[in-house]
Amino acid sequence: MDDEFYITGLHQGDESVFRELFDRYHNRLCYFATALLTTDQNAEDVVQEAFVKLWQKKGHFHNLPAIKAFLYITVKNHCLNIYKHDRVVRKYGDLLEEEQDADVTVRLIEAEVLETVYQALQKLPSGCRNVLRLSYFEEMKNKEVADHLRISINTVKTQKKRGLQLLRTILKVTSLFL
């Protein structure tokens, strides 16, 4: 088949012509990609991506050598991008691993502290507990807490002050046992 058949068919969006191009170049592009890839990346995926780009730009080609060149260049560039990405990942992998370890440690400590605070909150009288929960965990302002609980702002302030004092005492006793 001549160039004109492929170009016309591709311009018209003829899937059978596209399929013939796929069958014609797929295996050789896979071999090419496999030779370029240094990691376990799937050469099939790289080649599939090249054909997707070919379909998206199907109206831009005027001869078969241009299509062939486009496919090879697209596969080469994709492989180079994978290589560059892997190099960056390797370079910063150790740093990220250290950060992740630190992040896990911080999250572990945070979870333990929050559990201790939650248990201490459960020991407070219900009025203090509700005011502290809404103020600090729900991040409501005193006025919002007062409206929500249908109490005065002064009661909110008093309950908050009393609750924090009781919490300090409970947490101080708890830390002595730990």
Protein Blocks (a to p, Z undefined) as FASTA:
>chain_A
ZZklmmmmmmnopaklmmmmmmmmmmmmmmmmmmmpmbfbdfklmmmmmmmmmmmmmmmp
cbfklmmmmmmmmmmmmmmmmmmmmmmmmmmmmmmmmmmmmmmmmmmmmmmmmmmmmmmm
mmpcfklmmmmmmmmmnopafklmmmmnopafklmmmmmmmmmmmmmmmmmmmmmmZZ
